[in-house]
Amino acid sequence: MSPVARKTTVLVGDRRIALTNTDKVLYPGTGTTKGQVIAYYERVAPWMIPHVKDRPVTRKRWANGVDGKVFFEKNLPDSAPDWVRHHTIAHKEHDTEYPIVDDLPTLVWMAQQAALELHVPQWRFGPRGGQQHPDRIVLDLDPGEGVGLRECVEVAVAARELLQGMGLDPYPVTSGSKGIHLYAGLDGRVTTAQVSDVAHELAKALEQDLPDLVLSSMSRAERTGKVFVDWSQNNGNKTTIAPYSLRGRDRPTVAAPRTWDELGQRGLAQLTMDEVLDRLEAHGDLLHPVASAALSVGRPDSGHWDSDRTQRANDAERPGRDRLATYRAKRDPSRTPEPVPVDAPSVREDGTPTFVIQEHHATRDHYDFRLEHDGVLVSWALPKGEPTDPGKNHLAVMTEDHPLEYGGFEGTIPVGEYGGGTVTIWDDGTYELEKWREGEEVIVTLHGRTNGVRRLALLHTRGRGKGRDGDEKNWLIHRTKDQPDRLADAGGGTGAGGASRPSAATARAERKRIDAAAPSATAPTDRRTMQATLASGALRLDPADWAFEMKWDGIRALATVRDGRVTLRSRNDNDLTDQYPELQELGERAGVDGVYDGEVVALDERGRPSFQLLQDRMGVTKPREVEAARRRTPVHLLLFDVLEADGHDLTRLGYTARREALTTVVEPGGAIEVPPEADGDLDRAVADSAERGLEGVVAKKRSSRYAEGRRSEAWLKVKHHASQEVVVGGWRPGNGRRAGGIGSLLLGVPGPDGLEYVGRVGTGFRDRDLDEIAEVLGKAERATSPFVDVPRPDARDAHWVRPTRVGEVEFAEWTADGRLRQPSWRGWRPDKDPGDVVRES
C-alpha cells in the first residue's frame, strides 16, 4: 500500500476488514470505483453465496482496474485473514489451497482484493474436504466472430428441448461477457467424467441439429460465424464464472440469471451490477432451484408432499392433533427444499434421542437449537449461539416444532420464503435427558459429533405454560457449571514415549466409542493431514478446553496399517515406506488396522528430535544405502492422532476421543511412541518445551474434529524460533573456501503474482550439504529467473534453477521490505511441494 493510500477498518458480520483505496476507479468506462464493487458484493451476497458455497474459488484480480494487468489466483495467499475457510486439492505436482466463500466477510475480503471475477467448478467439497460428484451441469454458449446473443438464444432454446427430454430443467444465465450459460441441477449420483461425457454428447447433438450455427469441437479456427457449445467446463479441473460474479470488461457487467421469456425479447443485452441488484430486490434469485438442488445433494430425502395449501391450512387449525401443523402452514414445499412430510409425527420408541444445532444465515444470522422430543424436533432460535461461559446466559426464542427429518437438512431456503437463507449443520448427535418440564425447564447433556459433550439448561423467562404457542417465546439457554467429567489425559509424564497403557475398563469403553463412530468410506490414499495455524499474539487458552503437545522437529507422516503391513505417506503424498523400514514395527504395536498421524524423527545424543540428523535419511531408497543410513541414524515414529481404527472413521470425533482411541489401540515401545499431553497450562508447556530444547508447542482444541486437508485454528503452533519453508530458485557462487561451488541459495515464497524473492541463505551448511545441493541443482538449471523480482546485486552472478525444491531456514525476523533477516539453512523438505509453502507471519 502506498503512503497516501486510504485505509478504513469496517465490521462485516463479526469480522473486521481493512478496506483500502475504495475511491480507486476499477472500471474507467463507467467510473465505477472499488468501493462500489465492494458494496455490490456486499448486497448480492445472500443470493450469490448459495451458488459458490463449499466450492473452490479461483479469482481474477484487477488491482489497477480493468485496463491494467489481470492476476489469476488459485492459492489462498498467506496475507489472507485466518478466518477464511479453505480446502486443499492435491494436484500431480503440487497441492493448492483454495478459499471457500461461505459467508459475507469472505466475499467482501475478496472484493477488497479487487477480485472482480470469481470462478468455481460444478462440484463441491464434502464434509471432510473430499471432492463430491457434480451437482449441476453447465453448457457455455460462446459466440464466435460475426454472431452474438441472438444466435446464442437460438442455440439455448434448442438445448433446452434436449435437456428437458433428459428430465433436466435448464436455467439460462447471460454470462456478463458475450454469451449464455445454461445450468441444470443434478442429484450427485454420477461422476464428473460421466457428466462431462453427457455434456459432450449434447454439444455434438446440437451441432448435428444446427450444423450451420453450432460448433462442438475446440477448434478456434472454425468458430467464426458459429456458437461454440463449450461442454468442457464440466471437467472436474475446469471452472465457470460464478452466478452474480462481475466481469473484468469495460463495464461492470454480471453473470446474471434470466427468464426464458426474457431471452425471446428484442434488445436482449448483458446486465450491469446496478440492474442485477434492482432485479434481485424485485424478483429474487431466478437460479435458486439449481442452488437448492446442489445444497441438498447427499442429504436425507425430504419426503413426498402433496402441495395442496388448503390441506395445510386445515392442518394448521388442528394444532392439538398434529404438532407439525404450524410448520406446514408456513412452508410451500414446491418452493422450499426443506423436508415437509405429509403424515403427522409418530413417537420413535427405540434408540437415543437426537439433537441438531444449525447455523442459519437469514435476515438475521442465528443458530437453531433442536431437541428430538415426542416425535418432533422442539426448536429454539439462538441469536448469539450456544453459550460457552456458565456466567453468561444467551437468549433462546422458541419456534414451531420441526419434523425429525429436519435434523439432517442443509440447503438454501429461497428469498421471500419463510426463513429464507442458507442452513448448515454446526453440530449434531445424541443427548441424555435429565429434566423436561413442559414450558418451563429442560436440562440435557449433549454428545456432539463436532463439539463434544456438554450440559445445558433451557429456562423459560416467566413461568409455567407460556413457552409454547403463546405470546411469550423467550427462554434462556445456560451452560451449567457442573459439566460431564472430561476423559482422562493420555498420560502423566512429559517425556516422549511416557504414555501409560489404559485399563481394561477404559479399553472396553473406548471400543464402544469406536464402534459408535461412522464406518470409514475413505481410502487411506485419499487421507490428508490436518495442519496447524501459526499462533500470533498473547494466547490465553483454558486447559479445560485445550490440550498442549510438544512440537516435534521431523517429517509429518500418515501411517496406514493393513494386516500387519505399514505404509507411510508424507503430507505431499510421497511414499516413505521404503525409506524407514524400522517403522514396520507399528504393524505389531497397533492392535487394529487403521490410519495414524505422526512425525518421523531422528534423535540426537540427548534424545531430542534433530531435523539436521534426519537429513541423513531423506531421499535414501536403495536397500543397501537405507540399511547403512539406518545403522547411522535410526528413526522413531511419534504418533499423536488417529483418523481411522478397526474400519471406523474417527475424524468426526473430538480430539479427546481420538486421543483415547489412539492410546487404546497402540502399544508404544521400540521405534513407536505415543507422547502424552503436556502438564499444566500453555505457559508451562512452552517453558517445558524450551527447557528440553524442542521446537515449540501445538495447542489443540479438545472438542475439535480432524479437519482433513486444511489448516485450522483448532490447532495452534507456538514456536521458540522463527522458521520458514522456502522454494529454492537459484544460487550464487562462493568465495574463499567455497570458491568454485555454491556460496548461497536464492530463496522465494509463492505469492499472488508468482514466486516472491525473500533473500538468500549462506550459513548453516555442512560441506557435504553443499556438495549434495550442487548435484541436485545442477540437474535443474534454467536460463531465466523464476522470481517475480530480484535485487540487481543478488541477480548479478546468479545461476537460476527450476523452482521445484523446498527447503527450510531459521531466521531472526522479517525486514520491512519482506526479506529474511539472518537466515540459516536447516535442510531440504522433501515432504513439501512449492504449493505447500506459505509465508509465516
N, C-alpha and C positions, 0 to 999 in steps of 0.2 A: 504494500500500500504506500503511495506517495505521501510526503509530509503534509500535503494540503488536502488529502482525501478526507471526506467527512465520514464519521462513524457514529452510528446510533445503535444502542442496545435496546431491543424490544422483547417483550414477553409474548411468546406464541404458545398457547396452551400452558404447559408448566415448564417450558424451556426458554432460556434466554439466548437470543441470537443477535450477533453483531451484524448490522447492515451497513454497508459502505457504498459510497458513490451512487446513491439512489437517484441522483439527478443526471447521471450519465445517459446519453442517448444511445440506445441499442438498435433502434430502427430509424435511421436518418430520414427515410422517405416519409414517415409519418410523425417524427419527433417523439416516438414512444420511448420513455425512459426506463431504466432498470427498476425504479420504484413502482412504475405502473405494471411492469412484468411481475414483480413480487406480489403486488395487490391482486393481479389476475389469478395467479396460482393459489393465493390465499382464499379467494372467493370460489374458485372452481373445485377446491379440494373435496367437498362432500360428494361430488359426482364423479370426480376423476379417480380418487383413491381406490374404490372397489375394482377398477379396471387394471390397476397396477399392483394391487396387494399381493404380497408373497412372490412377486416375480423379480428376477434380477434386472436392474435398471442400468442401461448404457446411456451415457449423456453426451450430447454435443453442445459444447460451450463456446460462446462468442464473447470473450471478456471485453473486447473493444468494439462491440457492435457487429451487425451482420455484414458490414463492408470490410471487416477485418478478418483475421485468421480464425479458423474454427479448430477447436481441440476436441478430439474424440476420446472419451474417457470411460473405461470399464471398471478399473480397480477403484476401491474406496481410498481416497488419499489419506495420508497419515494426519493431515490437518483437520479431518472431519471430526465433528463432535463425537464423544464416546457413546452418546445415546443413540446414534444412528444404527438401526438394525442392519445386519449383513449376513450373507452366507457365502461360502467358498465353493467354487466349481473347479474341480481338478481337470486340467487340460493335459494333453500329452506331454508337453514340455514345461508346464508351469501351472500353478494354481492362481485363480483370480478371485478376489474378494469383492463381491458385488453388493452395493447398498440395496436396501429394500424400502420402498415408500409405503409405510403402513399408517402414517399419521401426518397431521398438518405441519408440525415443526420440521420434519424431514423434507417435505415438499418446499417449504419456504426456504430452508437452507440451500436446497438445490437452485432455487431461483436466485438467491443471493450470489451463488457461484456463476451466474449468467448461463446456467444450463437451460437454454431455450427449448431444446428438443430432448424428450425422454423416450427411449425405445425399449420395448420389452418383448419377450418371446410369447408363444401361445401356451406355455406350461407354467406351473407354479411349483415352488418348493413345498415339500411335505413338512410335517411337524419336526422331523429331525434333520431337515436340510437336504433330503433326497429329492431328485427330480421326478415329479409326478408325470403321468400321462397328460397329453394336451387336453385342455378343457374347452378349446374353441378351434375352429378352422377359419383361415382368412385367405381371401383372394385379393391381390393387389392389381387393380386395373390401371395400367400405366400407359398414357397416350404417347405415341411417337410423334415425330415432326409431321405437321400437316393435319393432325386430328386433335380433339380436345374433349371437354366434358360431355358434349352432346353425344359423341361416339362412345364414350365410356358408359353413359346411361344405357345406350342400346345393348351393349355387352352385359351390363349389370342385370337388365331385365331378362335376358336370355339365361344368364347364370342362375337367377332366382328360380326360374322354372325347373332347372336341373336339380338344384339343391332341395327344393320342395318335393321333388319326385323321390328324393332320398330320405324324406322325412325330416329334413332340417329347415329351420326358419331363418333366412338370412336378413341381416340389417345393414343398410348402407351407411357409409361414413365418407364424406368428402375429405380427402387426405390433407387439405391445407396446402398442398403443393400443386399438382396438376391433375391427379386422377381421383379414383374412388376405391375405397376398401369395402369388401363385403365380409361381415362377420356372421358366424353361426355357432351357437353353443353346442358342446359335446358332453357326453356323460363320463368321460375319463376312462373308458374301458379299452381303448385302443392305443397303440403305441405311436410315438412320433413318426417313425418310419411308415407306419400304415396310413396315418393321416396325410403325410407328405405324398405318398403314392396316390391316394384318392384325389388330392388336390391336383396332382399332375394329370391324372386321367380326366378330371373335369376340364382343365385347360385344353387338353387335346380334343375333347368332345366339343367345346365351344369353337375351337379352330376348325373342326370339321363342319359344324353347322354354319359358321360365318367365315369362310376361308378368305374373303376379301378384306375382312376387318380385323380378325383376331390372329395373334401370334402366340404360340405356346413355347417356343424354343427360346434359349437365352441369347441368340444371335442379335447383336446390336445393329449389324449391317442391314437386317431385314425389318427394322422397326418403323421405318418411315411410312406414314400413311396407315399404320395399324395400332391397335391397342394390345399391348403385351400383357397377358394374364400371368402375373408372377405368382406361381404356386410355391416357389422355393422358401417363402417366409414361414412355412410350416415345419421346416427343418429345425431340429432342436437347438442348433447353433446360430440360427438367424433370429432377427428381431424385426418388429414393425413399430412405426411411430405410435405411441400410446394415444388412445382416445382422449381428447381435450388437451393434448400437448400443443404448444406453439410450434411454429416452423421458423427456421432461420432464413427467411426470404426477405424481399424488400418491404413487405408489410407484415404485421403481426397476425398472420392467418393461423387457423387452428384445424387440427384433425377433428371434424365435427360430425356427430351422428345426425342423420337426416331421415325424413319420412320418404316412403316410396312415392307418395303424391308429389312431394317437392321435386323429385328427380324428373318428373314429367313436365314441370312448369318451364316456361320460357325465361331466359335470363339467369339460369342456374349458375352460381358462382361460389368460389371458396369463401368461407366466412371468417371475419376478423374476431379478435377476442372480445370486443365490446358487444358484437352481435350475438356471440355464443352465450355470454353471460345473461343478456336480455332473454334469450330463448329458454335458458335453463330456469330462470325465475318464473317464466310463464308456463312452461310445459314439462319441466323436469328432464331426466336423462332418458332419451329415446332408446338408448342402448342397454338399459338396466336389465332386460331379460338375459342378455349374454353374461353380464357380471354376476347376476344371481345364480345362474346355472353353474358358472365356474366356481363360485364360493361354496356351492353345495356338493361338489364332486367329492366323493369319499365320505360323505356324512350320512347319518341314518336316514332311511327313506321317510319322507314326511307323511306318507299315507295317502289314501284316496279320499276325495271330498266332493260331494255334490254341492256346487256353488250356488245354491238357492238361498238368497238373502232372506226371503220370507221365513224359511225354516229356521235360520239363525236368529231372526228376531223373535220367533215364537220360543225358541230355546232360552233366550235371554229373559223372557218373562217368567221362567221357572227355575230361578237360581237355586232353590232349595232341592230340586230334583237332579240338577246337573251342575256340578261345580265349575265346569268349563263353559257355561253359557255366556258369561260376560266376556271371556277370552274370545269366543267365536264371534260374538256380536261386534267386536272391534276390528275384525280382520276379514278381508276378502281373499280367499285362497287362490283366486285367479290372478291376484295382483301381488301377492307376497310369497316368498319361498318358505316362510315359517310353516312348521307342521300344524295342521288343523284337522285332527282326527274327527270322524263322524260320530263315533259312539261315545256315550257317557263313560267317564273313567271307572275302572274297576280296581279295587284294592289288591295289590300284589301281596300275597301271604308268605312268600318264601324269599330268602335272601336278606341281605343287609340294606337298609335304606341309603339312598344316594343323595349327593348334593352337587351343585354346579355353581360357579361364580363366572359370569360372563361380562366381558368388557363391552360396553355399548357406546359407540360413537354416534350420537344423535344430536338433536338441537342443543341439548346439554349433555356433555360426556359424563358417564357414570358407570357404576358396576351393578349388575343384577345378581342378587344372592337368592338361591332357590334350594329348598329342602323338600325331599320326597316325603309326603305325609298323606294318608288316606287316599291314595290313588292319584294324587296330583303333585305338582311342584308348587308349594306355598312360597310366595315370592315377595321380596323387598328390593327396592332400588336404593343403592348406597351412593349418594352424591360424592363422598370423599373416599369411597372404597372401604375395605376391611381395616379395622384399627390394629395397630401393632404395638401400641403402648397401653398398658392397663389403666394408666391415668387419664387417658383421653378417649371418651366415647364418641362415636360417629352417629349421625342421623341415619335411620333406616325407614324408608317410606313404603308401607305395604301396598302392593299392587294386586291385580287379579291373579287367581290361580292359573298355572300353566300346565299343559299336558306333559306327561313323563318324557315324551319324545323330544321335548324342547331341551332336555339335558345334553343332547348331542348336537344341537343346532349351532352352526356358524354360517353366516351369509349376510347379504345386504338387503335390508328392507327398503323398498323404493321410497324416494322422497314423495311426500304427500300422503303416504300410508301411515297408519298409527305406528309410532315408534321408528319412523324412517331413519335409517342409518346402518352402520356396519356392526355386526355382532361377532365377537370371537370368544373362545373359551379361555379364561385366565387360569382357572384351576377346577378340578373335579375329582370325585372319589366317593367314599362312603362316610357315614357318620354314626356315632353312638348317641342315642337319645337318653339324656338324663332327666329332663323335665319338659312337659308340653302342657301348659295351662292356656287353653284357647283364649286368644285375645288379650293375654296378659304377659306371659313369660315363656320363653323357650331357652333351654340350655342344651348344647350339643358339643361333642368332641369330633372335629373333622379329621379325616385321614385323607389328605390331599395327595394327588399324584405329583403335583408340581411344588406345592408349598408346605408339605409335611403335615404334622399333627399339631393341632391347637384347639383350645377350649374357648368357646364363645357363648355369650348370653345375649338374648334379644329381650328387651323390656319395653312394654307399652308405656307411653309417657303419662297417660291419665286414667288408669283404672280399667276395670273389667268390661269386656263386651263391646268396646268401641274400636277394636282393631281390625274388623273385617266388614266390608260393605257398609261402613258408616261414614260419617263426615271426617272422623279423626283417624288418619292413617299413620301418624307419626310414632315411630318406635326409636329406641336407642340400641345400637349394637356395641357390645362391650367385650374386650379381651380380658378374661379373668386373670387375677394374679396367680392363682394356682393353675399351673399348666401341667400336662402329662409329663411324667418322668422322661427325660431325654435318654436316648440309647447310650449305653456305656461307651467311653472312649476306646480307641483301638489299642491302647497300651499305656504303660506308665512311664517308660523311660524316654530319654531324648536321643539315645544313640541309635544309629541305623541298625535295623535288624532286632530291635529290642521288643517288638510286639509279642505279646503272650497269646497262647492258643486259647480260644474261648471254651467255656464249659459245655458239657453235653446238652444242658438245658438251653443255653444260648444257641448252640448249633441247631437244635430242633426248631427253635423259634425262627432262626434265620432261614432254615429250609422252608418253613411255612411262608416266610416273606418272599423268598424266591419263587415258590410255587404260585404265589399270588400275582407275580409280575406277568406282564403281557408276553406271550410267546414271541420269540425273535424271528422276524421275517427278513432280516438284513444279512446279506452275505458278508463274511469277515473282510473281504477285499473292498467292500463298499463303506467300511467304517472309516471315520475320520476323527482326529483328535480335537478335543476342546482346547481352546487357547486362553491364556490369562491376559488381562489388560494391565499395563504398567500403571501402578498407583501414583498419584500426584497429590501433593499437599499433605497436611497432617491428617492421619486416619484415626478415627475413633470407632472401633469395631467391638461390639459386645461379644465376648467369648461364648455366651449362650446361643448366639446366632451365627457365629463364625468359627471355623476351625483353622488352625495355623499349622502349616507343614514347612519343613526345611526345603529350600530350593536347591536341587541337585545339579551339579555342573557336568552335564553329559549330553547324550543324544536321546531325544524322545523316541519311543518305540511302542507300537501296538503289537502285543504278543498273542497269537491265536494258538490254542491247544486243541487238537483233534486226535483222539485215540492215542494219546501219549506223544504225539509228534508236535513240535513247536515251530511255528513260522513267525518271523519278525519282519515288520514293515515300518519304515520311517514315516515321518509326517508327510513327506512328499511322495510317498508310496514306493520308495525304493525297497527292494528285498534285501534285508540284512541277515538273513538266516545263516548263510554260509560263513559270514564274517565272524560270528560269535557262537561257535559250536558248543561252548560250555553252558550256554543258556538253555540247551535242551533239557537241562535239569528241571526246568519248570514243568515239563510233562509229567514228572514223577511227583512233584510237590503240589501241583494243582489237583484237588480232589475230584474236580469235574471239568469237562470241556468248557471252554469259554474264550472270551476276548478280554485281555488285561492291558491296562495302560501303565506305563512306567518309563524309567530313564536308565539307559545303559551308561555305566560309569566305570572309570578306571581309578583305583585308589592309590594315593601316594603312601610314603612310609608312615605317615601319621594317621592313615585311614580316612583321608579326606578325598572327595572326588576331584580329579585333576583333568581339566579339559586338554591341557598340553600333553599329558601322558596318553590320553585316549586317541590323540592323533596317530599314534603308532599302530592303531588297529583299523583306522578308517581306510576304506577303499581296498583293503587286502582281501583277495578272494581265492587265490591259488592255494590248494590244500597245504603244500609244504610251507609256503610263506605264512599262512594262517597259523599253522602249528608252531612255527618259530615265534611269531608275534604273541601267541597265546602264552608261551612259556615266559617271555619277557614281561608281558603286560596283561595279566588276567583281568577280566571284567566281571561286574556284578549287574544284576537287574533289580532295580529298586521299584517295586510296584506301589502305586498309590490309588488306583481306581480299577473298576471292572465294569465293562459295558454289557457283557453277556455271560451268563453262567448256567450250565446244565440246560441249554436250549431256551432260556428265558431272557428277554430283553430287559435290562435294568436301567436303561438310560433315562426313563421317566421317573424313576425313584429319586428321592433326595440324596444328597451327598452322604449323610449319616447312614442311611440304609445301605448304600452301595459299599461304604467302608466296612460295615459289619459283614456284608456278604463276602467281601474280599478276605477279611481275616478269618472267616469261617471256612472258606474253601481252599485257601492256600496255606501250606505248612512251610514257614520260612526256614532257611538254612542253606549252607553251601553258597552258591552263587546267587541265590534268590532271597531277597529281603523284602519285608513289608514295614517300612519305617512308620512309627506311630505319629500321632499328632504331637505338636509341641505343648509343653505345660504352660499354664498361665495365659496372660493376655498378649496382645501383639507386641508391645514394647519388650516384654520378657522374651518372646520368641526371637525378635530381631537381635536382642543382646546375646542370646544363646548362639544364634547363627554366626554372629561376628566373632564370638569367643572361640568357636570351633573352626573358624576360617572358612566358612561356607559362603555361597554366593548371595544368599538372602532368604526370604520367606515368601510363601504363597498363602494368602488368606482365601478360604473357600467358604461360601455361604452354605450353612448346613442344610437348608431347605432346597438348594438349587439342584435341578436335574442336570444331566450331562448333555450339553449343547454341542452336538457333533458338528465338526467342520466350521466352527466360527469362534471368534474372540468374544468373551463375555466378561461383564463387570461382576459376575458372581464369583469369579476367580480374580484376585488382585495380586500382582507380584511386586514385592518390595526388594530392591537390590541395594547392596552396600556400595557397589562401584558401577559407574555408568558403562554400559556396553552397547554395541551397535552392530547388527548384521549389515554387511556391505557387499555390493557387487563389484568385482574387480574388472576394470575396463582398460587397464593399461599399466605400464611400468616405466620407470626411468633408470638409466644406467647408474652404477655405483662409482665411487671414487676410493682411492686408497686400497685397503684390503679387499674391497668389493669391486675394484676396477675390472671391467670386462664382464660383469654379471649384473644382477638386479640390485639396485640400490634402494628403491622404494616402489610401492604399489599405488596406483591411482584408483581411487575408490568413488563409488556412487551409490545413491539410493533412488529407486524409482519414484518419479513424481508425475503430476498430471500431464507434463509436456514431454516426458521421456526420462532418461537416466540423468539425474541431477548430480553434479560433481560436489563431493563433500570433503575432499582433501586427499592427502597421501600419507602413507604409513611407512616408516623406515626402521622402526625398532621392534623388539620382541621376537626377532627371528633367531633361530639357530642356523649355523652354516648349512646343515643338512636340509633345513627347511627351504633355504634359498635355492639350493640345487634342485630340489623336487619341484618347487614353484616354477623355476626356469623351464624345466622339462614340460610341465603341464601347459604353461602359457605359450611356449614355443609352437605348440600344435594349434593355437587358436589365434594366430596373428591376423590382423586386418589392416587395411590401408588408411582408414579414416577413424576419427574419434567417435566412440559410441555415446559420448556425453552431450548434454544439451549445451553446456558452456564450460570451458576450462580456462583459467587464467593463462595468459601468454607465457609467463615464466615456467609454469608447470608443463605446458604443452610443447615447449621448445625442442626438447630432445626425447620426447615420449615415444614409446612403442605401443601401438594400440592393439587390443585383443577383443575377441568376441565376448560380450558381457554375459557369460553363461555360468560362471563360477561364483559361489557365495562364500565369504569368509566372515570372521568376527574380530572386532577390535575392542579394547578398553580405551577410554578417553576421559579427559578431565571435565570438559563441558562443550556445549555448542557455542560457537562465536556468533556475533551479531549478523554476519553475512552467511550463516548456515554452514560453517566448516567445523570439522572435528578438531578440538584443541588437544594436543599431546596424545595422539592415538598410539596404541601399542598392539601389535599383532598377536592374536590368540590362536588362530588356526582356521583351517577350512571348515565349512559346514556342508558336508555332502548330503545332509538330511534336509536341506533347504534349497528351493529354487529361487531365482531372482524375483519372481512374482510374489514370494512369501515375505520379502523384505519390506519393512515399513520403518519410517523414521521414529525412533524412540524419543519421547519428549523429556 
